[in-house]
């Protein structure tokens, strides 16, 4: 919710949480009407691939960014990624494009152990 770019919406599919996840999402949906959509009553667990497929079926957005349950986005993530995408669209008109970003690695208390995933993933 603290993104520097404000024209976005969030579609969430819960894949069978057994904690308070759905209630937390409902609270966000009430606090930020029109910003958060929860796909409720989806039934059985689908796993990541099929869950993302269901989310893709529900959007009409020109740009899509995926987020896992353990991701925490820096405030400039959407703005910087969208800016890069639009720059590349001008450079490569009519071609399909994919943008990905690096990430910081942190523990559950958000203590950063690496400022980049690349050096530790190779």
N, C-alpha and C positions, 0 to 999 in steps of 0.2 A: 504493500500500500504506500510505501515511501519512495516510489520511483519518481525520478525527475521528469519523465515523460508520462503524461496523464491519460492519454487517449488509448486505453487498453481495457480489456475485460478478461476475466478469469473463469474458465470452465473446469470444474473438478469432478472426477469420478473416483469414488471410494471403492476400493477393491476388497472390501470385507474387513475393515478395521474392527477390532474388538475393544477399543478404548473409547475415548470421548471425541474422536476425530470428527464425526458427523455433526455433533452438537457444536463444536468449535466452528465448523464451516457454516452451519446455519446462523450462528451468531454474526459472523462476518457478512453473510448475505443480508441480514437485517440491518447491520450498521452501515453497509455500503450498497444500497439498493441499485440494481442495474449493473453493478460491477462484477458481482460474484454469482455464478450459476453452479448449482450442485445437481449432478445427474443422480437422482434418487431412485430407489426401487429397482436397481439394476440387477439384483439377484446374485447369482453365483460369482465366484472369483474367476477372473479372466486372465490374470497375469499382465505384465507390463505391455507386451506387444498388442494384445487385443484391447486392453484398456485405452491405449493411445489411439487405436483405430476407432473406438467408440467416440472418443473426444473429437477426432477429426471429422467424424460424421456430423457432429453438432455445430460446427463452426462455419461461418461464411467469411471469415477474416482473410484479408490479403496476405497477412504475415502471421506466422504461428511460431511460438517459442514453447518448448517443452520444459517441464520442471518436475523433478522427482520429489518424493516426500521428505527427503533429507537435505534438499537444496535451500540455501539462503542467498538471495540475490543482493548484490550491492545496489545502491540507489540509482546508479547510472546504467545498469545493465540493459534495459530496454532502449533507452535513448541512444547509447553508443552502438548497440547492435543494429538498430534500425537505420541509424546514420550510415553505417558501413554498408548495409544492404542497399540502400538507395544510391550510394556512391558507385557500387559495383554494377547496379542496374544501368546506370548511365554509361559506364565503361563497356558493358556487355549486353546491349539491348536485345531483348527477345530470347535470351538464354536462361535456362533454369539455374538458380543459384542456391547454395547452402552456406550459411554462416554458422560457425561454431566459435566458442570462446574457450579460453583457458579457465582454470579455476584455482582458487586457493584451497589448500587442504587444512582442515581444522578438526579438532576433536569435538565431542558432544558439548563442551563448554565454550566452543568457538575460539579456542586457543589455536592460532595458526601455526602449523608445523612446517608448511612450505607455501611460499607466495605464488608458486606455479606447480601445476600437476605434471607438466611435461618432463622436468628432470627426474622425477621419481617414478614415472610410468614406463621409462625405456629400459 
